[in-house]
């Protein structure tokens, strides 16, 4: 019926035009030559009218259809315009973001000037050599458990973790979520193996242990590996949240990055570890609070938890890791329980950034409590980010923003969802960006403070003939922070221009260093018969082998030789106009039977890198004892070994009571007797 009405209206609207045309046609009654038109006037008018009516209907219908298509296409927003429309950072958002920076600067001013002045009189009465470094690097070993625990969480978590973990779940599914088990295992290992040794030795730099156990050469080797890995990692930590800020505001990263980093360098320089810890507390609360608010609001908007779960389950994202022995599978039960366990043991137990915070606590009991709270806090953080990844997919389940280029990079998925979810709540996007930058600032400040400790304790002090004065120590530590921070800001420019290559380089360097370092720590704590020469040779071999494996693996990924299968996505439900992405098959087209041994090695999952580096280091060192000999465990200091090993070390019957002059001095001070009583 609707169609008939439309046709009648259409004919009615075209009739005047037809009649007007017919009125000028010639007939026999006019002066026009009728021989040109053999038909009568009425017949001609009737025929012409019918013909032109049909033509007009057809033409008008076509025009109407084309106009409708044109209007529909005009109303469909283009992806570039939609992306621009989502960049709505209001004054309230800027206020919250700037407020976070101001609070951090105030904390630095307080601990750098006000508290220091208040304690000036006490410090002059209780002055002792090394107090400046002790206060600046480990807070005088008088920090509180809860702030240190939150600082440990902030040190472990970065903007890369905050954005990248959710992206991992969105792209590859829930297999990676099983690292939560390995986090708990690493906490247990730290409790029983690492903490009792490091805390009782009262270290400032973790790598002092290498000198006590192996000698100065290995201490310098370990410090160098840590320094290179950290300096190349920190610019990435800064660059990733700058990208998120650019996504939500459109402001160039080189405007926001120097400002934010200057604030961070300032409070780290003037306030030392105390300022770093307390700003970490503030930043952790902002970071966790922001992400919790986002997932609560996003879950409500989408229809509840059951909708999130069902959409991910239907897409195949809810799954267990593969049960396979193939090392080339990206995530498997083997790689989770072996690979990531050893990785987190290195990060949580043998890393200067983490150990330095444990050593700032006044007792072993408090250090162990901080270890428990830290492990629980990290597990909670990862649970939140894992769920956020599921929520992002549930939000974009029928319109993948990566395929449409609404999100130009995978790390922009989280800020994209934030801007769409919180766009009508003033200040909330600012809270999220403050949270992302809080994660970055906590990692940056922690890294700067830890590098200052390593530079002072491992590079400068050992090279000095005379001890440093308190003033010299203070100046060196602060200059180190400023110089390293400035270098990291400058390297952000390199990251921007060589982005993908530098990210790969950072991953490669991190993998190259973690394995050999973990091998050194495990040999030192658990294998007393390995000596310095054997340990050094094994570490050098491991570093060379891991460099080859990591570089070859990254080249295979960059060239497309190695491609990991991603979970399916669709753009069928998109309501905006975009250019279709070229279809690519995300499957590794390589028959396992055709792989060579070397391809199995450098195609291995990235989760095995630390494990392989550690095993190569230990095995090579063990074989080197054939050439360089073995230690006699009974002649070594038991304090250098884990408690579980000490019971197996029997003291030598020929071991002297006092081995050296330093031991004699300690005994003299403790017992307050003359040196003559010790002489034969």
Secondary structure, 3 states (H helix, E strand, C coil): CHHHHHHHHHHHHHHHHHHHHHCCCCCCCCCCCHHHCCCCHHHHHHHHHHHHHHHHHHHHHHHHHHHHHHHHHHHCCEHHHHHHHCCCCCHHHHHHHHHHHHHHHHHHHHHHHHHHHHCHHHHHHCCCCCHHHHHHHHHHHCECHHHHHHHHHHHHCCHHHHHHHHHHHHHHCHHHHHHHHHHHHHHHHHHHHHHHHHHHHCCCCCCHHHHHHCCHHHHHHHHHHHHHHHHHHHHHHHHHHHHHHHHHHCCCHHHHHHHHHHHHHHHHHHHHHHHHHHHHHHHHHHHHHHHHHHHHHHHHHHCCHHHHHHHHHHCCCCCCCECCCCCCCCCEHHHHHHHHHHHHHHHHHCCHHHHHHHCCECCHHHHHHHHHHHHHHHHHHHHHHHHHHHHHHHHCCCCCHHHHCCCCCHHHHHHHHHHHHCCCCCCHHHHHHHHHHHHHHHHHHHHHHHHHHHHHHHHHHHHCCCCCCHHHHHHHHHHHHHHHHHHHHHHHHHHHHCHHHHHHHHHHHHHHHHHHHHHHHHHHHHCCCCCHHHHHHHHHHHHHHHHHHHHHHHHHHHHCCCCCCCCCCCCCCCCCECCCCCCCCCCCCCCHHHCCHHHHHHCCCHHHHHHHHHHHHHHHHHHHHHHHCCCCHHHCCHHHCCHHHHCCCCCCCCCCCCCCHHHHHHHHHHHCCCHHHHCC
